[in-house]
C-alpha cells in the first residue's frame, strides 16, 4: 500500500509541474517574423506593388462567375432555371429554410465580396501615395477600383439587402457591423461608376480590364434597377453606337471556344490559359477554390457516363457531368 501511495503522489506532483510549465509557455509572447519585410504601407506605395493590389481586386469576380455558387444565387428560384438531381444547394430553388448562413454558396460569396471591397477601399485610400504613377495613371487605376467596388457592392446589396457598408480600409479585426440602407449603398455605387465613366479609357490592350463602355453599360444596368429608364436608354445606346461593338453574324458562334474574344463582349471575367493561375487562392481560401477555373459549362451536363457505360464513357472533351442545374429555356448568366 505504501508503494502505491508513493506512486500516486509522484504522479500528482508531475501533473502539477507539467501544468505550471504549460501555463508558463502560454504566457510567453511569440516572436513574429516577416522574412520579406513587405507590408501594405510599403508595398503599395510604388507602382509595381500597387499593380498587384489592382490585379488582385479583379480575381474575386471568379468566385461568382463561372462557378456553381454564382449560378445558383443569380438564377435559382426563378422561372428560368431549376435544380437538377445533383444540386447541392436545393434551399435556393425550394426556399426551404433559406437563411443567410445555411449554405456554403452564401458564405463563400459573402466572405469574398467583403474581402474584395476591403482591398478596393485600401487601394482607393492609398493611391495618392504611389510615388511613381503619373497623374493620369492614378486616375485610371482608381477608376478601375471604383468600378470593382461598385460591382461587388451591387452583388451584396441585391443578395442581402441593407447590410454592412464602408468605404474605409480595414487592416485589423472588426467585431462590429452596421446595417446600412439600400439607398445609401446604391448612392455609393452610382458615385463610383460616375468616377469610372469619367476616367477609364475607351479601350485597353490588357484584356479583362474594365473600360469606359463597360462602366457605362454597368451604369445602364444600375439605372434600370433603380427605375431610371431614360438614363438607362441613353447610356445603353451610347455603348451600342459609339464603341465599335456589334452582334455576331451567327448566334451559334457565341458558343464557339475559338471565338471567346469577339465584338459582342463589352467586358469579360477573364480566366488565364495557364490553369495554374486559375486556382483562385485568396485570403479566405488559401488553398484555392475547390472548383478552380471556370466550371459553369459542367453544371448542365446529364450523367451521360451512367446511362450506358459500354457506349457513353466520360472523356475530356465532354467533361465531367455534375447534373447540377436544368434550364427551362436557353439562358446565359450575365451581370
C-alpha positions as CSV (number, residue, x, y, z in Angstrom):
1,X,0.0,0.0,0.0
2,X,2.8,2.4,0.8
3,X,4.4,1.8,-2.6
4,X,1.1,2.5,-4.3
5,X,0.6,5.7,-2.3
6,X,4.2,6.9,-3.3
7,X,3.5,6.5,-7.0
8,X,0.2,8.4,-6.7
9,X,1.9,11.4,-5.0
10,X,4.7,11.3,-7.6
11,X,2.2,11.3,-10.5
12,X,0.2,14.2,-8.9
13,X,3.3,16.3,-8.5
14,X,4.4,15.5,-12.1
15,X,1.0,16.7,-13.3
16,X,1.2,19.9,-11.4
17,X,4.7,20.7,-12.7
18,X,3.5,20.0,-16.2
19,X,0.6,22.3,-15.9
20,X,2.8,25.1,-14.5
21,X,5.1,24.6,-17.4
22,X,2.2,24.8,-19.8
23,X,0.9,28.0,-18.2
24,X,4.3,29.5,-18.3
25,X,4.7,28.7,-22.0
26,X,1.2,30.1,-22.8
27,X,2.2,33.4,-21.3
28,X,5.3,33.7,-23.4
29,X,4.8,36.1,-26.4
30,X,5.5,34.7,-29.8
31,X,8.3,36.3,-31.8
32,X,6.8,37.1,-35.1
33,X,9.0,37.4,-38.1
34,X,8.3,38.8,-41.6
35,X,11.1,37.4,-43.8
36,X,10.2,39.5,-46.8
37,X,9.9,42.7,-44.9
38,X,6.9,43.7,-47.0
39,X,3.9,45.4,-45.5
40,X,0.9,47.2,-47.1
41,X,2.2,50.5,-46.1
42,X,5.4,49.9,-48.1
43,X,4.3,47.6,-50.9
44,X,1.5,49.8,-52.2
45,X,3.5,53.0,-52.3
46,X,5.2,52.1,-55.6
47,X,3.7,51.3,-59.0
48,X,4.9,47.7,-59.1
49,X,3.4,46.9,-55.7
50,X,0.1,48.8,-56.4
51,X,-0.4,46.9,-59.6
52,X,-0.6,43.7,-57.6
53,X,-3.4,45.2,-55.5
54,X,-5.4,46.2,-58.6
55,X,-4.9,42.9,-60.3
56,X,-5.9,41.0,-57.1
57,X,-9.1,43.1,-56.9
58,X,-10.3,41.5,-60.1
59,X,-9.7,37.9,-59.0
60,X,-12.7,37.9,-56.7
61,X,-15.1,38.0,-59.6
62,X,-14.1,34.5,-60.4
63,X,-15.7,33.2,-57.2
64,X,-19.2,34.1,-58.6
65,X,-18.9,33.9,-62.4
66,X,-18.2,30.5,-63.9
67,X,-19.0,28.9,-60.5
68,X,-21.8,26.8,-59.2
69,X,-22.4,29.2,-56.3
70,X,-22.8,32.2,-58.5
71,X,-25.1,30.4,-60.9
72,X,-27.3,29.2,-58.0
73,X,-27.5,32.6,-56.3
74,X,-28.2,34.5,-59.5
75,X,-30.8,32.3,-61.1
76,X,-32.2,29.8,-58.7
77,X,-35.8,30.4,-57.5
78,X,-36.7,32.0,-60.9
79,X,-38.9,30.5,-63.7
80,X,-35.8,30.2,-66.0
81,X,-33.7,27.6,-64.2
82,X,-34.3,24.9,-61.7
83,X,-32.1,22.4,-59.9
84,X,-31.0,19.1,-61.3
85,X,-30.7,15.9,-59.3
86,X,-27.1,16.7,-58.4
87,X,-27.8,20.2,-57.0
88,X,-26.0,20.7,-53.7
89,X,-27.9,24.0,-52.8
90,X,-31.5,22.9,-53.0
91,X,-32.5,25.6,-50.5
92,X,-32.0,28.3,-53.2
93,X,-34.6,26.8,-55.5
94,X,-37.1,25.4,-53.0
95,X,-36.9,28.2,-50.4
96,X,-36.6,25.6,-47.8
97,X,-35.2,27.1,-44.6
98,X,-33.3,29.6,-46.6
99,X,-31.2,31.6,-44.1
100,X,-28.2,33.8,-44.5
101,X,-25.8,31.3,-43.2
102,X,-27.2,27.9,-44.1
103,X,-25.5,27.3,-47.4
104,X,-21.8,27.4,-48.4
105,X,-22.9,29.4,-51.5
106,X,-23.9,32.3,-49.4
107,X,-20.9,32.1,-47.1
108,X,-18.5,31.8,-50.0
109,X,-19.7,35.0,-51.7
110,X,-20.2,37.0,-48.5
111,X,-16.7,36.4,-47.4
112,X,-15.0,37.0,-50.7
113,X,-17.0,40.1,-51.7
114,X,-16.3,41.8,-48.5
115,X,-12.6,40.9,-48.8
116,X,-12.6,42.3,-52.3
117,X,-14.3,45.5,-51.2
118,X,-11.7,46.0,-48.4
119,X,-9.0,45.6,-51.0
120,X,-10.6,48.2,-53.2
121,X,-11.0,50.5,-50.2
122,X,-7.3,50.1,-49.4
123,X,-6.3,51.0,-52.9
124,X,-8.6,54.0,-53.3
125,X,-7.5,55.4,-50.0
126,X,-3.8,54.9,-50.7
127,X,-3.3,55.6,-54.4
128,X,-2.3,59.2,-53.8
129,X,0.8,57.8,-52.1
130,X,2.1,55.9,-55.1
131,X,5.3,57.8,-55.9
132,X,5.9,56.6,-59.5
133,X,2.5,56.8,-61.0
134,X,1.7,59.7,-63.3
135,X,-1.4,61.7,-62.5
136,X,-3.3,60.1,-65.4
137,X,-2.2,56.6,-64.3
138,X,-3.6,57.3,-60.8
139,X,-6.9,58.3,-62.2
140,X,-7.2,55.1,-64.4
141,X,-6.3,52.7,-61.6
142,X,-8.6,54.5,-59.1
143,X,-11.4,54.3,-61.7
144,X,-10.8,50.5,-62.0
145,X,-11.0,50.1,-58.3
146,X,-14.1,52.2,-58.0
147,X,-15.8,50.2,-60.8
148,X,-15.0,47.0,-59.0
149,X,-16.1,48.3,-55.6
150,X,-19.5,49.2,-57.2
151,X,-19.6,45.8,-58.9
152,X,-19.1,43.9,-55.6
153,X,-21.4,46.1,-53.6
154,X,-24.1,45.6,-56.2
155,X,-23.9,41.8,-55.8
156,X,-24.0,42.2,-52.0
157,X,-27.0,44.6,-51.8
158,X,-29.0,42.6,-54.3
159,X,-28.4,39.4,-52.4
160,X,-28.6,40.5,-48.8
161,X,-30.2,44.0,-48.9
162,X,-29.2,46.6,-46.4
163,X,-26.1,45.2,-44.8
164,X,-22.7,46.3,-43.6
165,X,-21.3,49.2,-45.6
166,X,-18.0,51.0,-45.5
167,X,-15.6,52.8,-47.9
168,X,-12.7,52.8,-45.4
169,X,-10.0,50.2,-45.4
170,X,-9.7,47.9,-42.5
171,X,-6.3,46.2,-41.6
172,X,-7.4,44.6,-38.3
173,X,-10.1,42.6,-36.7
174,X,-13.5,44.2,-36.7
175,X,-16.1,42.9,-34.3
176,X,-19.0,45.2,-35.1
177,X,-21.1,45.8,-38.2
178,X,-23.7,48.3,-39.3
179,X,-27.0,47.9,-41.2
180,X,-27.0,50.5,-44.0
181,X,-30.0,51.3,-46.1
182,X,-30.2,50.0,-49.7
183,X,-30.4,53.6,-50.9
184,X,-27.1,54.6,-49.3
185,X,-25.3,51.6,-50.9
186,X,-26.7,52.5,-54.3
187,X,-25.7,56.1,-53.9
188,X,-22.2,54.9,-53.5
189,X,-22.5,52.6,-56.5
190,X,-23.5,55.5,-58.7
191,X,-20.8,57.8,-57.3
192,X,-18.2,55.2,-58.1
193,X,-19.5,54.5,-61.5
194,X,-19.6,58.2,-62.4
195,X,-15.9,58.4,-61.5
196,X,-15.2,55.3,-63.5
197,X,-17.0,56.6,-66.6
198,X,-15.1,59.9,-66.4
199,X,-11.7,58.4,-66.0
200,X,-11.5,54.9,-67.7
201,X,-10.0,54.6,-71.2
202,X,-12.3,53.7,-74.1
203,X,-10.2,50.6,-74.9
204,X,-7.5,48.5,-73.4
205,X,-4.7,46.3,-74.7
206,X,-4.8,44.3,-71.4
207,X,-7.9,42.1,-72.0
208,X,-10.1,41.8,-69.0
209,X,-9.6,45.3,-67.5
210,X,-12.7,47.5,-67.3
211,X,-13.1,50.3,-69.8
212,X,-15.4,53.3,-70.2
213,X,-18.0,51.4,-72.2
214,X,-18.1,48.7,-69.6
215,X,-18.7,51.3,-66.9
216,X,-21.4,52.9,-69.0
217,X,-23.1,49.5,-69.6
218,X,-23.0,48.7,-65.9
219,X,-24.4,52.1,-65.0
220,X,-27.2,51.5,-67.5
221,X,-28.0,48.3,-65.6
222,X,-28.0,50.1,-62.3
223,X,-30.3,52.8,-63.8
224,X,-32.8,50.1,-64.8
225,X,-32.5,48.6,-61.3
226,X,-33.5,51.9,-59.8
227,X,-36.2,52.8,-62.3
228,X,-34.2,55.4,-64.1
229,X,-35.3,54.2,-67.5
230,X,-34.5,57.4,-69.6
231,X,-30.9,57.4,-68.3
232,X,-30.5,53.7,-68.9
233,X,-31.6,54.0,-72.6
234,X,-29.2,56.9,-73.2
235,X,-26.3,55.0,-71.7
236,X,-27.1,51.8,-73.5
237,X,-27.4,53.5,-76.9
238,X,-24.1,55.2,-76.3
239,X,-22.4,51.9,-75.7
240,X,-24.0,50.2,-78.7
241,X,-23.4,53.0,-81.2
242,X,-20.1,54.6,-80.2
243,X,-17.6,51.9,-79.2
244,X,-17.4,49.5,-82.1
245,X,-19.4,46.7,-80.7
246,X,-21.6,44.6,-82.9
247,X,-23.6,41.3,-82.9
248,X,-22.1,38.2,-84.2
249,X,-23.4,37.2,-87.6
250,X,-24.2,33.7,-86.4
251,X,-25.7,33.3,-82.9
252,X,-24.1,29.8,-82.6
253,X,-20.7,31.5,-82.9
254,X,-21.1,32.8,-79.4
255,X,-20.6,29.3,-78.1
256,X,-17.5,28.6,-80.1
257,X,-14.5,28.0,-78.0
258,X,-12.4,29.7,-80.7
259,X,-14.5,32.8,-80.6
260,X,-14.3,33.9,-77.0
261,X,-13.0,37.4,-77.7
262,X,-15.4,38.9,-80.1
263,X,-17.2,42.3,-80.8
264,X,-20.2,41.4,-78.6
265,X,-18.1,41.3,-75.5
266,X,-18.2,44.6,-73.5
267,X,-16.4,43.2,-70.5
268,X,-15.4,39.7,-69.6
269,X,-14.5,37.9,-66.4
270,X,-11.2,36.6,-67.7
271,X,-9.5,33.3,-66.9
272,X,-5.9,32.5,-67.7
273,X,-5.0,30.0,-70.4
274,X,-2.4,28.8,-67.8
275,X,-4.6,26.8,-65.4
276,X,-2.1,27.3,-62.6
277,X,-3.3,30.9,-62.3
278,X,-7.0,29.9,-62.0
279,X,-6.8,28.1,-58.7
280,X,-8.3,31.3,-57.1
281,X,-6.2,31.4,-54.0
282,X,-7.4,34.2,-51.7
283,X,-7.0,35.2,-48.0
284,X,-10.3,33.3,-47.3
285,X,-9.3,30.3,-49.3
286,X,-5.5,29.9,-49.1
287,X,-5.7,26.6,-50.9
288,X,-7.9,27.9,-53.7
289,X,-11.4,27.4,-54.8
290,X,-12.5,23.7,-54.8
291,X,-13.6,24.0,-58.5
292,X,-10.5,26.0,-59.7
293,X,-11.2,27.5,-63.1
294,X,-14.5,28.2,-64.9
295,X,-16.7,25.2,-64.3
296,X,-20.0,26.6,-65.4
297,X,-20.2,24.5,-68.5
298,X,-20.1,21.4,-66.5
299,X,-23.1,22.2,-64.3
300,X,-25.7,21.4,-67.0
301,X,-24.4,18.1,-68.2
302,X,-26.5,15.0,-67.7
303,X,-24.8,12.0,-66.1
304,X,-24.2,10.5,-69.5
305,X,-21.5,8.2,-68.2
306,X,-24.1,6.3,-66.1
307,X,-26.7,5.7,-68.8
308,X,-24.8,3.0,-70.8
309,X,-21.3,2.6,-69.6
310,X,-20.4,0.4,-72.6
311,X,-21.2,3.2,-75.0
312,X,-21.1,6.6,-73.2
313,X,-17.8,7.0,-71.5
314,X,-16.6,10.0,-69.6
315,X,-13.9,11.8,-71.6
316,X,-12.0,15.1,-71.5
317,X,-13.9,16.7,-74.5
318,X,-17.4,16.2,-73.0
319,X,-16.3,16.9,-69.4
320,X,-17.4,15.7,-66.0
321,X,-21.2,15.6,-65.7
322,X,-22.2,17.5,-62.5
323,X,-26.0,17.4,-63.2
324,X,-26.5,20.5,-61.0
325,X,-28.8,22.7,-63.0
326,X,-31.6,22.5,-65.5
327,X,-32.5,25.4,-67.8
328,X,-36.2,25.8,-68.8
329,X,-35.1,27.9,-71.7
330,X,-31.8,29.0,-73.3
331,X,-30.2,31.4,-70.8
332,X,-26.8,32.9,-70.1
333,X,-25.5,34.2,-66.9
334,X,-24.7,37.9,-67.2
335,X,-24.0,40.8,-64.9
